[in-house]
Amino acid sequence: MRKYFEKLAQIDRRIIYLILFLTVLLPYLFKISLPMKPLPEVVQAYKEIDQLPPGSVVMISIDYDAASMPEVQPMLYAILRHCFSKNLKVVMLGHWPLGIPLGVTALNEVAKEYHKKYGVDYVFLGFRPGLAAVIINMGKEIRSVFAEDYWGTPLDSLPMMRNIHTYDDIAVIVGLEAGSVGDAWVQYAQARYNAKIILGGTAVVAPDWYPYLQSHQIVGLIGGLRGAADYENLVHHKALAYYGMTPQAAVHILIVIFIILGNLGYIALRRRK
């Protein structure tokens, strides 16, 4: 037994990498999934959007970049599919310049799936510098910040935007975050204008928002890949996040096993010496 553990301690790292690679790849190839009950805070976010009457406006803020894309982008796709399937209007903007292309790509792709028309069913505003000033001034008049959309079209020439001026005309704001912009949405849009806010973000930043959820300053929370997977499940469109949960769980278990075996091998080597 000791010799076996000694061999484990000296195993070629390339074999370990190969095992990790297969652990991630095989569940994706065969679409193996674990049974998951959606988290209450994700269900709360889903219900908040699901109960909106057709024609209601949802504002989505893209506040992340490519580094956080694997966790947050699946949330965006799931939420867009939910909105368009309910015939809700979508206004999108972003406070992270590097996230703007991610928002444009997802919005155009999902809008095409549901045969939605730009300017009638959805609008992309783009980016303006000055986080706090942008959020505060949009509460007074969106056109004071965004006189035109991302492509330079005046807002008043877009049929959807003619009756959208402030947060009073927006049913819910969804902030998809990889940093502290979510706090700004709560501190300025919710505290000052009583806007309804749902926050979604990486597993690193999401725990900081639970006090907002408990104090009812936000009406839903989608955290990390698990939150994205839950939302995909709720909208009945299982995709990258949902099928990514099994490889993630398997790799975590595998790493724990490697740590245990590595320590047993180390102990065996020390005893021999």
C-alpha angles and dihedrals in degrees: 000000000000091000090051092054091046090056090050090054090055099043117140109262090223089067089053091051090049092052090049091049093052091045089058098038103045098058089050093049094049095033093234110180136185120228108256132183109213114250115253094240091054091048087051091054091046093050092048090060096034093058094055115111118242112277094034116136124241118191115207121195119202104210102160139070140215093290090064096034097104091062103032106033093067088056090055093051093047093048093047091051089049093050096046093044087056092046092244122156118243127211112185131191137151140221094196111069092205090056095057095087090050090055094046092050095050094042095051093044097050093040088056090052091056096036094243122166125227114245091018103055103013141014133194114211099181128205135326124180121241108065102202094038092050094051094044096046093048086061088061099039128337091213091061086070104022109034088163137019128257092280096047099261113144110248094230090061090060109085094215094055099050093092098033112093111134142008087279087073093050120081097202139353118221114200114195105196145187096170143011100313089099089065090053091053090054096042096048112019097036102032096042103032102021091237119173110244136191117189126203126176151131121315089251097060101030097079090063090064100059091092088057089052094048092048091048092241087128125034098211143008131209112190128192129314090319091058091048090049091051092051092049088052092050093051090046093239107114110193142140099333096045094050090041093065094073096054090044093052092043093051091049090053091045092052091052089051091049091050092051094046091045091054092047089052091048091051091049091052092049092051091052092051 
